[in-house]
């Protein structure tokens, strides 16, 4: 047999075989698996309450009884005794006059003491003092977003920095692709 016929036949068999292999690979390549998506069930903002105590001070005007300059009321007693003694001396005559003077002095002293007490109890002084108390400021701190999603009948959850867009998420190698090129803030967990 002619060498060129054998070589030509061999090359055509090899060419057809290569064409068959290439066609098989192209047909398998075009049958790539369809993308898998998980359904997003719920998205909730995750927050926590932060309480910060602080002290608030303000000036308050306070009225109080003025301190007595004569706590034993000696001035009122003495003045009342003098006035009562003078009035008692005006009554009667002889030994009755002496008794009236003494009685007037005693009564006047008691009355003067009482009058001084009433006058001093009505005297007040006002001062300003600082009063402080603690108040608590409350604010909400944003932690991210808690997301629940379902894949193949199972429910999973994740905490993300940003809320996902849409009502489903692309799955790749069994993991949700929340943001291409970014990872989620927390790990996924089965619910």
URJO-V606012 format. One record per residue. N is the residue number from 0. RES is the residue in one letter. PHI is phi as a letter, one per 40 degrees, with the letter a starting at -180 (* if undefined). Layout:
n: <N	N>
res: <RES	RES>
phi: <PHI	PHI>
This chain:
n: <0	1	2	3	4	5	6	7	8	9	10	11	12	13	14	15	16	17	18	19	20	21	22	23	24	25	26	27	28	29	30	31	32	33	34	35	36	37	38	39	40	41	42	43	44	45	46	47	48	49	50	51	52	53	54	55	56	57	58	59	60	61	62	63	64	65	66	67	68	69	70	71	72	73	74	75	76	77	78	79	80	81	82	83	84	85	86	87	88	89	90	91	92	93	94	95	96	97	98	99	100	101	102	103	104	105	106	107	108	109	110	111	112	113	114	115	116	117	118	119	120	121	122	123	124	125	126	127	128	129	130	131	132	133	134	135	136	137	138	139	140	141	142	143	144	145	146	147	148	149	150	151	152	153	154	155	156	157	158	159	160	161	162	163	164	165	166	167	168	169	170	171	172	173	174	175	176	177	178	179	180	181	182	183	184	185	186	187	188	189	190>
res: <X	X	X	X	X	X	X	X	X	X	X	X	X	X	X	X	X	X	X	X	X	X	X	X	X	X	X	X	X	X	X	X	X	X	X	X	X	X	X	X	X	X	X	X	X	X	X	X	X	X	X	X	X	X	X	X	X	X	X	X	X	X	X	X	X	X	X	X	X	X	X	X	X	X	X	X	X	X	X	X	X	X	X	X	X	X	X	X	X	X	X	X	X	X	X	X	X	X	X	X	X	X	X	X	X	X	X	X	X	X	X	X	X	X	X	X	X	X	X	X	X	X	X	X	X	X	X	X	X	X	X	X	X	X	X	X	X	X	X	X	X	X	X	X	X	X	X	X	X	X	X	X	X	X	X	X	X	X	X	X	X	X	X	X	X	X	X	X	X	X	X	X	X	X	X	X	X	X	X	X	X	X	X	X	X	X	X	X	X	X	X>
phi: <*	c	c	c	c	c	c	c	c	c	c	c	c	c	c	c	c	c	c	c	c	c	c	c	c	c	c	c	c	c	b	c	c	c	c	b	b	b	c	c	c	a	b	b	c	c	b	a	c	b	b	b	c	a	c	b	b	a	c	b	c	b	c	a	c	c	c	c	c	b	c	c	f	c	c	c	c	c	c	c	c	c	c	c	c	c	c	c	c	c	c	g	a	g	c	c	c	c	c	c	c	c	c	c	c	c	c	c	c	c	c	c	c	c	c	c	c	c	c	c	c	c	c	b	b	b	b	b	b	c	b	b	a	c	b	b	c	b	a	c	b	c	b	i	b	c	b	b	a	b	b	f	g	b	b	b	b	a	b	b	c	b	c	c	c	g	b	a	b	c	b	b	f	g	b	c	b	c	b	d	g	b	b	c	c	b	c	c	b	c	b>
